[in-house]
Amino acid sequence: MNQEYEYYRPGEEQTGNGSEYGSPEYEHPKPPKKRGKGSMAAKVAGLAVLFGVVGGLSFQGVNYISGKVLGTGNSSQNSSQVQPVQTTDSADGEMKGSDITQIAANSMPFVVSIQNMSVKQVQDFFGGIREQEQTSAGSGIIVGQNDSELMIVTNNHVIEKSQTLTVTFHDETSVEAVVKGTDATKDLAVVAVPLKQISSDTKDSIKVAVLGDSENLLVGEEVIAIGNALGYGQSVTNGIVSAKDREIEMEGFDSKLIQTNAAINPGNSGGALLNSRGEVIGINTVKVNDSAVEGMGYAIPISDVTDIITNLMNKETRTQVPETRRGYIGIEGTNVDSQSSEQFGMPEGVYVSRVMKGGGAAEAGITKGCVITGIEGSGVNNMESLQEQLSYYRIGEKVTLTVQFPQGQGEYKEKDVEVTLTKQLS
C-alpha cells in the first residue's frame, strides 16, 4: 500500500493532508515493522512533524531563552544570518496536572497554525482535466528571527505545492508566509513571515521556542503534544515516551522516531512534543491510524535535525518563479525509492536516465546513471521534490546539486556540482 502524509482538510469527514504551497492525499501508514536480517532500513515518506518549543522569551527583539540561543540574535544585531540552533539539558521529574497547565500556557505563544491553499488537477465527469483548489491544515513552531523575518519550522508535506500559505498566531491574527527552505528526506521545512506584517500587539504575545535534548529521553518519561489538531486550533494532549529509535515503512523518509501514546492527530503535523520542562524534544508526525492500533503517535527527535533546521533558516528567502521564467537542469529522471535502492544497489533519489544536450547538467559533467540526492544542501528523494525546489530559481541562476556518480561494481562517489539553469529543453 502506498503510504503518504496525513493532514487535515476542513469540511471533510475523513482525515487528509495539511504556504505559498500544498500536500498529497493521505493513505494510512502501517504500524512499525521489525527489521529482519537483510531487510532494508524502513523509511518514513511523509511525516507531518509538529515542532513546538516552550519557555521562550517574549518575541519582541529576543531570540534566546535562559541563555540558549535558538535561532538568531535579537533584531538590534542587524544580521540576517541565523546562528546554529542550540539545545538544553532535559530534566527528570514527574508532571502533575498543574505542571501541564503551566507548560501549555507557556507553549501556546510559540506554536502556530498553518493553512495551505493549493491547486490540484482532477478529472471531471467527461474525462477532461481541470484544476481544483483545496486547503489543508497543519502546525508549526516559532524558532527564530533575523532583522527582517520571523521563522517557523514545520513539515515539508504541510507546505508543499501550496499557492498561498497562511500562518495564524496564538492571538488568532493571521499573516501570509513564504517558504524559506525544505528538506524532503527529513520532511522538514522552514517558512518565513516578514516582521513588518506582524503587529506590535502580536509581537508582544508570541515567543520563540527553546529546544531540549531528545538523545537523553527515557522510555516512560512524560511528554506533551501541542498543535492544530483537525484544523480546529491549538490543543494539548499528554502521555509518555513509549519507545525510541522507531523505524516505520513510509517511502522517502529518512529518520528514526520517538513513539508516544500522546494523541497526535491530523493537523498536528509540524507541532511540538515537549518534555517536563516545556522544551521541544520532538516534531510531531501524523498518528498511525489503523483499526487495530491505538495510542501510537510519532515525533522526529529534535536533536537529530537541529543542524538541518539551522541550514534551512539561513537559506535565502525566495518566491516561486513563473513557469515561463523557471530554470531547468536539463535531465530526464526516474525516482529511486527504497525498494529500487535495495534491489539495484543504488542511492535513493533521482536517477538520471537522460542528459539533454546544451543543458546545465551536461555542461556540469553530470552523466546518465548518476543519482541526484540533494539541492542547495537539502535532501531530495524523488523527481517531484527536486522540481518543487527548482521552481524557485530562474533561467541563468546557478544551483549546487549533490550527485552520486557511479564508480562501478555498485559503488558511488558523492560530489557537489554547480549547475547553471537553462530554459526547458526537449
C-alpha positions in Angstrom: 0.0 0.0 0.0 1.4 3.4 -0.9 1.8 5.5 2.2 1.6 9.3 2.2 1.3 12.1 4.6 -1.9 12.8 6.5 -3.1 16.2 7.4 -6.5 17.7 8.0 -8.8 19.3 5.3 -11.5 21.3 7.0 -15.0 20.3 5.9 -14.1 16.7 5.2 -15.2 13.8 7.4 -12.1 11.7 6.5 -8.7 12.9 7.6 -6.4 14.3 5.0 -3.3 16.5 4.4 -2.1 19.9 5.8 2.2 28.3 2.3 2.7 29.8 -0.8 2.4 25.6 -1.0 0.1 22.1 -0.8 0.0 18.4 0.2 -0.8 15.0 -1.1 -3.7 12.7 -0.2 -3.0 10.6 2.8 -3.3 6.8 3.0 -3.0 5.4 6.5 0.5 4.0 7.2 1.1 0.6 8.5 2.3 0.0 12.1 6.1 -0.2 12.7 7.7 -3.3 11.4 10.7 -5.1 12.9 13.6 -5.4 10.6 14.8 -8.9 9.9 18.3 -9.8 8.8 19.0 -8.5 5.4 15.9 -6.3 5.3 16.1 -2.8 4.2 16.0 0.1 6.6 12.5 1.2 6.9 11.7 4.7 5.5 9.2 7.2 6.5 8.0 9.1 3.5 5.8 11.7 4.7 5.6 12.7 8.2 3.8 15.7 9.4 6.1 16.8 12.1 4.9 19.1 14.7 7.5 21.2 16.3 6.8 23.4 19.3 9.0 25.0 21.8 8.3 26.1 25.4 9.7 28.5 27.9 10.5 31.1 25.2 11.1 34.8 25.9 8.8 37.5 24.5 9.2 37.6 20.7 9.9 41.3 20.6 13.6 41.5 19.8 14.5 38.4 21.7 15.8 35.1 20.3 17.2 33.2 23.2 15.8 31.7 26.4 17.8 31.2 29.6 21.0 31.9 27.7 20.3 29.4 25.0 20.3 30.9 21.5 17.7 29.2 19.4 17.9 30.9 16.1 19.1 34.5 15.5 20.1 37.2 17.9 17.7 40.0 18.5 16.7 42.4 15.8 19.1 45.1 17.0 22.0 43.0 15.8 21.3 43.9 12.2 22.2 40.5 11.0 20.3 38.4 8.5 22.3 35.3 9.4 20.8 32.8 11.8 23.1 31.2 14.3 23.2 27.4 14.9 20.3 26.0 17.0 21.3 25.1 20.5 19.7 22.7 22.9 19.4 22.5 26.6 19.7 19.6 29.0 16.5 17.8 29.9 15.4 17.4 33.5 13.9 14.4 35.1 10.7 14.7 37.1 7.0 13.8 37.1 4.5 16.2 35.7 1.4 17.0 37.7 -1.8 18.5 36.5 -0.7 22.0 37.4 2.6 21.5 35.6 0.9 20.5 32.4 -1.4 23.6 32.7 1.6 25.9 33.1 3.6 24.2 30.3 0.6 24.5 27.9 0.2 28.2 28.8 3.9 28.9 28.2 4.0 27.0 25.0 0.9 28.2 23.1 2.6 31.5 22.1 5.3 29.8 20.0 3.0 27.2 18.3 1.2 28.4 15.2 -1.5 27.0 12.9 -0.7 26.8 9.2 -3.2 26.8 6.3 -2.1 25.7 2.9 -4.2 26.6 -0.2 -3.1 24.6 -3.2 -4.3 23.7 -6.7 -4.9 20.1 -7.6 -5.6 18.6 -11.1 -8.7 16.4 -11.1 -10.5 14.5 -13.8 -14.0 15.7 -14.5 -17.2 13.8 -15.4 -16.4 14.0 -19.1 -12.8 12.8 -18.8 -11.2 16.2 -19.0 -8.7 17.6 -16.6 -9.4 20.7 -14.5 -7.8 22.5 -11.6 -9.5 22.4 -8.2 -8.5 24.5 -5.2 -8.0 22.7 -1.9 -7.0 23.7 1.6 -5.2 21.7 4.3 -4.2 22.4 7.8 -1.0 21.8 9.8 1.1 23.3 12.6 4.4 25.0 13.1 6.9 26.2 15.8 8.5 29.7 16.0 12.2 29.0 16.1 13.9 32.3 15.4 14.1 35.6 13.7 16.6 37.8 11.8 16.3 41.6 11.3 13.5 41.2 8.7 11.8 37.8 9.2 10.2 35.6 11.8 11.0 31.9 11.1 8.8 28.9 11.7 9.6 25.2 11.4 7.0 22.7 10.2 6.8 19.6 8.0 7.6 19.7 4.3 4.4 17.9 3.4 2.4 20.6 5.2 3.6 23.3 2.9 4.5 21.6 -0.4 2.7 22.5 -3.6 1.0 25.5 -2.0 -0.2 28.6 -3.8 -0.9 30.5 -0.6 0.4 29.8 2.9 -1.2 31.4 5.9 0.1 31.4 9.5 -2.2 32.1 12.4 -0.6 33.1 15.7 -1.6 32.5 19.3 -3.7 35.7 19.4 -5.6 34.5 16.3 -4.1 37.0 13.9 -3.1 35.7 10.5 -0.4 36.7 8.0 0.9 35.2 4.8 4.2 33.4 4.8 6.7 32.1 2.2 8.9 29.0 2.1 12.5 29.6 3.2 13.8 26.1 2.8 12.8 22.5 2.7 14.3 19.0 3.2 12.1 16.3 1.8 14.1 13.4 3.2 13.5 14.7 6.7 10.1 16.1 6.0 11.2 19.4 7.3 10.5 23.0 6.1 11.1 26.5 7.4 8.7 29.3 6.4 9.3 33.0 6.9 6.9 35.8 7.8 8.1 39.4 7.2 8.3 41.2 10.6 6.6 44.3 9.1 3.5 42.2 8.6 3.2 41.4 12.3 1.5 43.9 14.6 3.2 45.2 17.7 0.5 43.6 19.8 1.1 40.2 18.2 4.9 40.6 18.6 4.3 41.1 22.3 2.1 38.0 22.7 4.3 35.4 20.8 7.5 33.7 21.8 10.5 31.9 20.3 10.7 28.2 21.3 13.6 26.6 23.2 14.8 23.1 22.1 15.6 20.3 24.6 17.8 17.2 24.2 16.0 14.2 22.7 19.0 12.0 23.0 18.6 11.7 26.8 14.9 10.9 26.7 13.9 7.9 28.7 11.2 5.4 27.9 8.3 6.1 30.3 9.2 9.9 30.5 6.1 12.1 30.4 5.6 14.3 27.3 3.1 16.8 26.0 1.9 17.3 22.4 0.6 20.7 21.1 -0.7 21.5 17.7 -3.6 22.4 15.4 -5.4 19.1 15.7 -8.1 18.6 12.9 -7.6 22.2 11.9 -9.7 23.4 14.9 -7.0 25.4 16.5 -4.4 24.6 19.2 -5.0 21.7 21.5 -3.0 19.9 24.1 -2.6 16.1 24.8 -0.2 14.3 27.1 1.3 10.8 27.5 4.7 9.1 27.8 7.6 8.1 25.7 6.6 4.6 24.6 9.7 3.8 22.6 12.8 5.4 21.0 14.5 4.9 17.6 11.4 3.5 15.9 11.6 2.9 12.2 8.4 3.0 10.1 8.0 1.9 6.4 6.9 5.2 4.7 8.6 5.9 1.4 11.2 8.7 1.2 11.6 9.5 4.9 15.0 9.0 6.5 14.8 9.3 10.3 14.2 7.3 13.4 11.3 8.4 15.6 10.1 8.8 19.1 7.0 6.8 19.8 4.4 8.2 22.2 0.9 7.4 23.4 0.1 11.2 23.4 -2.7 11.7 20.9 -1.3 13.1 17.6 -4.0 13.7 15.1 -4.3 15.1 11.5 -3.4 18.8 11.7 -0.9 18.2 14.4 1.8 17.8 11.8 4.6 20.2 12.4 3.7 20.8 16.1 5.7 20.2 19.2 6.4 17.3 21.5 7.5 18.7 24.8 9.3 17.3 27.9 8.5 18.0 31.5 10.5 21.3 31.3 8.4 22.5 28.4 11.3 22.1 25.9 10.7 20.9 22.4 12.2 17.4 22.1 10.3 16.2 19.0 8.4 17.4 15.9 5.1 15.5 15.8 4.2 13.4 12.8 0.9 12.0 11.8 -0.6 9.4 14.0 -0.6 5.8 12.8 -4.3 5.4 12.2 -5.0 1.7 11.9 -8.2 0.0 13.2 -6.0 -2.5 15.1 -3.7 0.1 16.6 -4.4 2.7 19.3 -2.2 5.0 21.3 0.7 5.1 18.9 1.9 8.5 17.7 5.3 9.6 16.4 7.7 12.5 16.5 11.0 13.3 14.9 13.7 13.6 17.6 14.8 17.3 17.7 18.5 16.5 18.4 18.7 14.7 15.1 17.5 17.7 13.0 18.8 20.9 14.7 21.6 21.3 12.1 19.2 20.8 9.2 16.8 23.4 10.7 19.7 25.9 11.1 20.6 25.3 7.5 17.1 25.9 6.3 16.8 29.1 8.4 19.9 30.5 6.7 18.7 30.0 3.2 17.8 32.9 1.0 14.0 33.6 1.1 12.6 33.1 -2.3 9.2 33.2 -4.1 8.1 30.8 -6.8 9.1 31.8 -10.3 6.5 31.9 -13.2 6.8 28.8 -15.3 7.9 30.8 -18.4 11.0 32.1 -16.5 11.7 28.9 -14.5 15.1 27.3 -14.8 15.8 23.7 -15.6 18.9 21.5 -15.1 18.4 19.6 -18.4 17.8 16.0 -17.4 15.1 13.3 -17.5 14.9 11.4 -14.3 13.4 8.4 -12.6 12.7 8.0 -8.9 14.8 5.6 -6.9 12.7 4.5 -4.0 13.7 2.3 -1.1 12.7 -0.9 -2.9 14.6 0.0 -6.1 17.6 1.1 -3.9 17.8 -2.3 -2.3 17.1 -4.2 -5.4 19.7 -2.4 -7.6 22.2 -1.2 -5.0 21.6 2.5 -5.8 21.3 5.5 -3.6 17.7 6.8 -3.1 17.0 10.0 -5.1 16.6 10.9 -8.8 18.2 8.6 -11.3 19.4 10.5 -14.3 18.1 8.5 -17.3 18.9 11.1 -19.9 21.1 14.2 -20.1 20.0 16.8 -22.6 22.5 18.3 -24.9 23.0 22.0 -24.2 21.6 21.8 -20.7 23.2 22.8 -17.5 23.6 19.2 -16.3 25.6 18.3 -19.4 27.9 21.3 -19.0 28.5 20.4 -15.4 29.6 16.9 -16.2 26.5 15.0 -14.9 26.0 11.8 -16.9 23.4 9.1 -17.4 23.4 6.8 -14.4 24.1 9.5 -11.8 21.7 9.9 -8.9 20.8 13.3 -7.6 20.2 13.3 -3.8 20.2 17.0 -2.9 20.0 20.6 -3.9 21.5 23.6 -2.1 22.3 21.4 0.9 18.8 20.0 1.3 17.8 16.4 0.5 15.6 15.3 -2.3 14.0 11.9 -2.5 12.2 12.0 -5.9 11.7 14.0 -9.0 8.7 15.8 -7.6 10.7 17.2 -4.6 13.6 18.2 -7.0 11.2 20.1 -9.3 9.5 21.7 -6.3 12.8 23.2 -5.2 13.8 24.2 -8.7 10.5 26.2 -9.0 12.2 29.0 -7.0 15.0 29.5 -9.4 15.2 31.5 -12.7 16.8 30.7 -16.0 20.5 31.6 -15.7 20.8 31.2 -12.0 23.2 28.6 -10.5 22.3 25.8 -8.1 24.5 23.3 -6.3 23.4 19.7 -6.7 24.5 16.8 -4.6 25.2 14.0 -7.1 26.2 10.4 -6.6 28.5 9.3 -9.5 28.7 5.6 -10.3 32.1 4.1 -9.8 31.4 0.5 -11.0 30.5 -2.6 -9.1 27.7 -0.9 -7.2 29.9 1.8 -5.8 29.0 5.5 -5.9 31.0 8.7 -5.1 29.3 11.8 -3.8 30.1 15.2 -5.3 28.6 18.7 -5.2 28.2 20.0 -8.7 27.3 23.6 -9.6 24.7 23.8 -12.5 23.7 26.8 -14.5 19.9 26.6 -15.1 18.6 26.9 -18.7 15.2 27.1 -20.3 13.3 23.8 -20.6 14.7 21.6 -23.3 13.1 18.8 -25.3 
